[in-house]
Amino acid sequence: MRNATAEALSARYRVVIVTTDERVPPEAETYLAADYDLHLLASWGELTAFVKKQPADAIMLDIDTVAERSEDGVEALAELRSAAPDLVLIALTRSNDRGLRHRAIEAVVDDYFVAPVDFAEVGVVLGRMLVKRAAEIEYRNQHSKEVERESFGELIGGSESMRRVYEAIRRVAESNTTVLIRGESGTGKELVARAIVSVGPRAQKPFISLNCAALPENLIETELFGHEKGAFTDARTARPGHIELAHTGTLFLDEIATLGLALQSKLLRVLEDRAVTRIGGHTAKKIDFRLITATNENLEEMVRAGRFREDLYYRINVVPILLPALRERQGDIPLLVDHFLRIYCAANNVPLKRLDPEVMQILEEDEWPGNIRELQNLVQRLVLMVDGPVIRVQHLPQRLIYDSASSQESLLIPEEGVNFDDEITRIETAYLVAALRRSNGSKIGAARLLHIDKQKMHYLCRKYSVGKE
């Protein structure tokens, strides 16, 4: 009788079995041929030639037949998994070596069989795996559509605070209005600037970005305004500045609050005249550009303190867009984590990893002082440093674990629970022993350390048989 799960999959999936074991083909034909597009191969070479012509949905690889050593077969499994993350991959061997099994599991096989194999069982397992994998792929596709709906350009997030940012972007994109993007470091201010440009009339024009905090003031002046040949010692040739390069396009000045007052005055003149004069030059050149700036500083306080020109402040603060910190973006962390996992797993050619639910809970509880940049760096590190397919709590940095309420709860009370009286006894005994040791056995001294009276100290020592009477 055909397996009901397999019958639902009939003729949809291509299953390949690679082995030289003569017992396998008749058994596989009996239990699998009716339900799947079954292909029986005898070598690794035949398999590589086969998958170049047509992709397989499931492969059962006899790791003893790949090369002389079974370990080479494990490497072959890893190669298959890397090339096809969605492949249902099953290992077959005649070895009972547990270490070999462990290495095969690390290579991310979906199941592992030791010969002789019951192909009736294989049929059941295979059917369940293919149904599960199809559901995972469907979920992933739906999730990708959800991410697409809850994103804007390179910005990812569906929280109410991010939707307000998206609406602001749409409203200012078509105009030539100067925009000031405000937000903490690491929140993605340049991505907002690029999103504004991407849906506006200057999308195909130059986008020139300069981080004003990245260079000393004398170099920033040259970068902004350019210079003529001979303007200073190293000026062997004339060079346009960022303002000039932004002609017909957009100039994005990140961390504008770090500009000195002298440069602020020169920039104000450019904004008023829409013209720039290179250092060492005598002729102003008209420039058509849109200005977008960003800062994580309190510009109003800087204006009051005389560190930022009030007239420049009003010039750049025409339309402010406030970018929320990551801790204020309720529900966005799973979307961002999934996005970064896909990027870095693909970039490093490793199978897509997933997070243990408790890990996601810890990430959602954190304050993220470094915002998205910190989260992105963490995901990149986990992709590189975690060998298995699942990222678990023990893989997280200690800071995240210690700061997490959920991890503290799990440390205090594991899933199986605790005996409260026993825990209290253990804790009180530990404090008594430590205090007595610190006071060289003196109960009066120990009582003083524990901030209890001597009568209670004597009572506790008798109760727990601690110290000498």
N, C-alpha and C positions, 0 to 999 in steps of 0.2 A: 504493500500500500504506500502511495506517495506521501511524503511529508507535506502537511497542509501549508506550512510556511514556504517551503520550496516551490510548491505548486503555484503559489501566488507570484513567485519570481520567475516562473518557467520561461525559458528562451530569452530572458532579459539580460542575464549575466553570463559573462565569459569566464570560465574557471579553468585554470591551468595547473596541472600536477607534474612536477619534475622529479623523477626517481628512476633508478635502475633496478629497483626491487621488483622481481617478476610477479610477486603476489599482489601488487597494488592494482595494475590495470584491470583485471577481471572484477575485483571488488569495487573499484571506482566506477566501472561501467555499469555494474548492477545497481548501485545505490545513487549515482549522480547523473548518469548520462541522460536519463529521461527528464530531468529537471533543469539542467544547465547546458550551455554550449561548452562541452567538455573537451579539453585538449590534453593529451598525455605526451610528455616529452621526456627525453632520456638524459639530457645534459644541460649545464649552465649555458653553454654556447648556443644550443637550440633555443633556450628561453630568451636570451638577449636578442637573437635574430627575430623571434616571434613578436616580442613586445615592440620592436621598432616598426613593425608593419601594422599591428593592431593592439590596442590597449587591453589589458586584462582587468577584470573586476576583482578576482580573487586568485591568489597563487599559493599552492602548497609546495614548499621547497624541501626536498630531502637534503639536509645540510651535509650528510655523509657523502653525497655524490658530486659536490661542487669541485672539490680538490682532494688531496690526500688527507688533509687534516679537517676535522669537523669545525675547528675555529675559523677556517677560511669560509665555511658555509655561513657562519654567523656574520662575518663581514659582508657576505653577499646579501644577507637579509637586510642589513643596515643600508646597503646600496639601493636595494629595491624600495625600502621605505622612504629614503631620501628622494628618490626619483618620482615616487607616486604616493604622497601622504594619505590619499583616500583609499588606497588598495587594502583589501582584506588579505592579510598575510599570515600564513600558518606554517610553522616549522615541523618537519618530520625527521626523526633520527632513530637509530637503534641503540644509542648510548643512554645509560642511566646516570651519567655524570650531572650532579646538581649544579655544579659551576657552569657547565655548558648551557643548561636550561636558564640559569640566571642571566648569562650573557645574551642569550637569544631574546629574553624578555626585555633586556636593556635596549636591544636593537628594535624594540617596539613591535614585536609580533603580536597578533591578536589571539593566537592559541598555539599550543605546543603538544605534539603527540609523539609517543615512543612506540616504535613497532614491536609487535604486530598491531595494526590499527583496525578498529571496528569502524568500517565506513558507514554503517548505519548511524553511528554516533556522529561521525564527521558530517553527514548530510544534515542532521539536526543543528549542529553547531554552526555550520556554514550558512544555513538558511537564516538563523537568528542574527548572525553577524551582518549579513548583507542587508537585511531589513533595518537593523540598527544603523548601519553606515548610511543607508539611503535617507533615513530620518535625520541623521546628523548633517548631511549635505543640504537637505531641504531646510533645516533650521538655520544653517549657516547662510544660505541664500536669502532667506527671509530676514535674517539679522543684518545682512549687508544692505538690504533695501531699507531697513529701519535706520541704519546708520546714515544712509544717503538722505533719508527724510530729515534726520536730526543733525544735519551738518550744513555748513556754508563754506564753499571753497575748501580750504585745508582745516577749517575750524570744525571740531567735533563736539557735539553736546546737544541735548534736547531739554535741558533744564529751563525754567522760566527766565532766569537771569540771562542765559545765553540767547534765548529767543528774542529778548529785548535788544541784545547786541545785533542780532541778524536784522531786525526791523530797522534799527538805526543805520546799518550798512546800506540797506535797500534805499532808504530815504536820501542819503547823501551821495550815492554812487553816481547818479546822472549829472550832478552839478559840478561846479569847479570850486566849491567852497573849501576853505581850509579846515582841516579836522585835527583835533587834539585827542589822542588815545591815551587814556589814563588807566593805570593798573599796577599791581605789584610786579616785581621782577619774576620772570618765568611764566607769565600768564598768556603769552602769545600775542603781544601787541603788533609785531610785524605781520603776523598772519592776518590780523584785522585789516591792516593797511593794504595788504595784497588782495584781500577779499573785496575791499572797496574798489580797487582798480579793476579787478577781474570782471566786474559786471557794469563798468562804466565805459564812456566813450574813449578813454585812453588805454583800454585793455591791451591793444597791440602796440602801444608806444613804449618808450623806455621807462623802466622802473628803477630808479637810482636810490640805493639805500646807504646811509652812513650812520654808524654808531658813534655819536659825539663823545662818548666816554672811553672809547677804545684808543684814542691817540692824544698826544700832548697838544696843547693849544696851537703852537706854531705849525704843526703838521696838519691840524684840522683846518686851519686857515687856507693852506695850500690846497687841501683836498676839496674844500668848499668852493673857493674862488678861482683856482687854477693860477698859472703864472706865465709870464713871458720869458723868453730866452734871456739869460743874464740877470734876472731879477734878484738872484742871490747866488752864492758860490757854486752850488751844485745844479743850478738851473741851466743845463747845457742845451735844452730844447724847450720850446713853448709847450704848455700842456693845459688842456681845458680842465676846469674843476667840476665837481659833482652837479653844481647848479646848472652849468652850461650843458653838461651831458644829459640833463633831464629835459632839455628843450622838446616841446610838444608832448612830454610825458609827465611823470610824477616824481617828486623828490620826497623821500621819506627820511626824516631826521629823528633817529632814536636817541633817547636820553638827552633831549635838548636842554634840560636844566643844567647840564654840566658845562655848557658854553660860558666862557668868561664874558664880562660886561663889554669889553672892546669888540669881541666877535658878535655879541648880541646887537650892538649898534650897527655893524656892517650888514648883518643879516636883515635888520629892520629896513635899512636903506634899499636893499635888494627887493624886499617885499613891497615897499612903497613905489619904487620906480619900475619894477619888473625888468631890471637890467642889471648886469654884473660887469665889473671891471676886474680883469686879472691882476694879480700882484705884479707890479712893475709895468703895468699897462697904463694907457692914457685914454683909451676909448671904451665907453660902456657899450655892451652888446645886449640888445633886447632879448629876453628869454620868456618863452611861453611855457609855464609849468604849473602843476598843481602841488601845493605843499601839504603834506601830512606829517605831523610830529607825534612823538610819544614821550611819556615820562612816568616814573614811579615816585617822583618827588611831589611835595606839597608846594605848588607854584605860588599859591596865594601867600603862604608864610614867607616864601623867598622874596616876593615882591615887597612885603612889609619890612623885611630885614634889609632891603636894598641890594639883594644878590641877584635879582632878576628884574629886568626893565619892565615897568608897568605898561608902556606903550607896545612893547613886543608881546607881552602877555595877552593884551586885547587883540593883537593881530593874529595870534595863533589859536586862541581859545574861542573861535567862532562857533564851531559845533563840537562839543566834547562828547566822547564815547567812553563810558566807564566799563572796563573789562573786569568781571568779578574774579576774585581769588578762587582757587580750586575747592577750598573748603566750603565755599558758598554755592557751589554748583551741585545741588541735590540730584543724585541719580546719574551723573555724568561719568563717574569713574569706571564703571563696567564697560561703557562704550569706548572710552579712551584706552583702557587696558587691552581690550580686544583689538582695537586699531593698531596699537603699538606691537602687540604680539604677532599680528599678521605681517607687519612691516619687517620686524627683526628676524622672525623665523625664516621668511623668504630671503632676506638679505644674507643670512648665514647658512642657507641651504639645509635647514633642519626641519623635521616634521613640526606641524603646528602644535604648540604646547597649550595646556589649559590650566586654570587655577583651581585648587581645592576651594570649596565654598567658604571655609573658615578664613582662607587667605584673602578672598575678596571682601569679607566682612571687616577684616583688619584694615585693609586699604581704604575702605569707605569711612572708617572711624577716624583716620588720621587727619591732622591739621594741615599737612603738606606745606611747610614753610617755604619750600622751593617751588611750589605750584606745579604746573604741567611739566616743566623742565625736569624737576626732581622725579616725578612719576615716570616720565619717558626714559630717563637714565636708569631707573630701577628695573623697568621691564627689559631694557636692552641687556643689563647685567644678568638678570635671571635667565634670559634666553641663552646666553653664552655659558653660564656657569652650572645650570641644572641639567643633568644628564638625561633623566627620565622624561616621560611625556607630561607628568603632572607636577606643578609647582606647589609645594606644601609649606606649612608654617615654618618649619625648621630652615627653609631656604631664605627666609626674609632676614633683613638686617636686624640686629638686636634692638636698635632704636624703635623700630616699628612694633616689635613684639612687646617690649617693655611699656610702650605708651598705649598699647591697645587694651581697652576694657575687656573685650571678649577673650583675648589671650590670657589676661590675668584671671578671669573667671574660670577658664579651662585649667589653668595651673592650680587654682585653689580647689576647684571642684571638678574632677574628671567625670566622664560620662557615667561611670559606674557608681558615682557618689562617694561619700566618705562617712566614717563613723565619727560624729561630732565629738562625743565624749573622749574617744581615743585621741583625736587631734588636739583637743584642749589639754589633755594630760601630757602629750608629747611636747607641746609648746611650753607649758608651765615648767615641766621638768628641765627642759633645755635652758630656760632663763635662770632657774634656780642654780643649776650646775655651773653655768657661766659666771653668775654673780659670786658664788662661793669661791670659784677658782680665782676670780679677779681680786677678791678680798682675803686671799690666803686662808680660806676656811672660816673666816669670821662671819657668823650669822648676823651680827649687828651691822657689820660693814656691808654685807650682801643686801640686808633690808634697806640700808641707806641708798644703795645703788638702784634698787628696784622701786624706791619711793613707797615702801610699805612699812607698817610698824613692826616691832620685833615679835609681838605676839602672833601676828599673821605669818611671819617668817617661820617661827617655830612650828606652827600648825601645818604649813605647806611642806616643811621638811619631814614631819612625821607622816603626813599623808602619802608622800611619794618616796619615803625611805631614802632621803637625800641628806648628806652631811652626817656628822657624828653628834650624838646627843651628849 
